[in-house]
Amino acid sequence: MMFCLKFVWPVAALRNLVPLYQETGMVSQQFKYSRPAMKTTFVTTALIVAFLIAVQPAKAQEDAWTYQRCYEYALANNLTLQQSVLNKRLAELTLKTDRMSMLPTLQGSASGGYIFGRSINITTNQFDNKATFNASLGVSAGADLFNWFSKRNTIASSKYEVYAQNYLLEKARNDMGVNVANAFLQIVLAQEQVKISRAQVDLSKAQLENTKKLVMAGSVPESNQADLEAQLARDSSTLVTAENASILRTLQMKALLNLGFEVPFSPGIPENVAALPMINLTENTPEMIFSSALNIQPQFRSDEMRVKSADKSLAAAKGAMYPRLRANAGADTRLAGGMRYEQFGPDNWVTYVSSIGFPKSNPLDTVFTFDRVNNRATRKYTVGRQLSDNFGQNIGVSLSFPIFNGWQLRGNVERAKIELENRKLSLDINRLQLRQDVYTAHADAVGAYQKYQAAITTENASQKAFDFATKRFNVGLMNTVEYVTTQTNLFKAQIERVSALYDYIFKVKLLEFYRDQKITL
């Protein structure tokens, strides 16, 4: 505010001083010297004001939510579209997983634990009767040499499913364009109805004020004033209803865009909605539009891809019934705790005494055996030495083929056949539905155009009738009830004309969508 006052004050002062200068022809020396500076300030202020005036409409235009802005915002924020994106990502992940399944497998294993009581030592393969710690390490690898193209067909099926999800995402985006266009036109229609209702209220107020004067002058009875007051109340109620409808349409648009309800929303209405480019309904027959839609409709392309995906799934299910050849290789080692080993030393003899049991005659005595061997040194069996001594490798091939598995594989084949037939039927159903939708949309567009032309004729006739009624009412040749009825008829005709216009625009734009897969407003 201080910024504005700083520049506005010299202008106001200049306006007060210049007339005095012009009238007297005299001016002080101070005013002579300050006038050039004030002139500069006036020019600067004028430029700033002109700039602000130019910026305000531009800013308002920038803040306005045009159809294109609404559509782009919906593509980035709509929750339904985000689900379609996730479905596409899941299909891509499935394809990546199927492709990676063609690579060889490599697995590592490790185990460890204590063994108590009598058990076989995993390193010596001898019975022990003491607690020992055992551990084993291993690695294995394998690769499919031949599996009757089951995996390749599975990959092809997943690839077609990705194509189908891409088309479904495109369809979701196109459908979002239609939904946004419908919601946008509904908002514009609601605001136009608010304008008409507000104009009707203003007209009723003006008529009521004029009638009050005539009643006070004694020219018309008081019943005319009462009738107009009732009419004003009805018009005010209609205005409130129209304003509430506009708010509801705006909330629906915000929900569609996933836009915060507290965010201001002002639709960018085209300058002349009735002058929007429209296709010629006589030149674009339903069959022509259907042929065009059949070639570019994402839903139809998605159905084709899903049929191919089901066909490859059937081939993969059949391939699982044939033999499978696989190559395998591995390596493992193991160790046991508390192990010791013997190492022979120099040529001298050592006698070892060990217990071998107890005699039956006297259990308290112990029977010993004496071994006289070459000097044997007992040392601890290290972990590294055990892992090295117990290291083993294997390589080989395996052939597996199903003989009987409870009809599971055969059931998968039959299920894949049914799914293929189901998707073919879906393709035919959607093609038939598309034809029906196009023919219905064309008939609706023709009907909407005829209704719009009839509404224009009705509005023109109602306007003429109202003009004549106004002249007769002003000279006292028409009572208030008849006049109000004529005014109400005009109001209804205006509302119907606006509603018919936007209904016609949407239905023609829907035909353009079927033909070109895009909507422009």
Secondary structure, 3 states (H helix, E strand, C coil): CHHHHHHHHHHHHHHHHHHHHHHHCCCCHHHHHHHHHHHHHHHHHHHHHHHHHHHHHHHHHHHCECHHHHHHHHHHHCHHHHHHHHHHHHHHHHHHHHHHCCCCEEEEEEEEEEECCCEECCCCCCEECCCEEEEEEEEEEEEEEECCCHHHHHHHHHHHHHHHHHHHHHHHHHHHHHHHHHHHHHHHHHHHHHHHHHHHHHHHHHHHHHHHHHHHHCCCCHHHHHHHHHHHHHHHHHHHHHHHHHHHHHHHHHHHHCCCCCCCCCECCCCCHHHCCCCCCCCCCHHHHHHHHHHHCHHHHHHHHHHHHHHHHHHHHHHCCCCEEEEEEEEEEEEECCCEEEEEEEEEEEEEEEEEECCCCCCCCCEEEEEEEEEEEEEECCHHHHHHHCCEEEEEEEEECCCCCCCHHHHHHHHHHHHHHHHHHHHHHHHHHHHHHHHHHHHHHHHHHHHHHHHHHHHHHHHHHHHHHHHHHHCCCCCHHHHHHHHHHHHHHHHHHHHHHHHHHHHHHHHHHHHHCCCCC
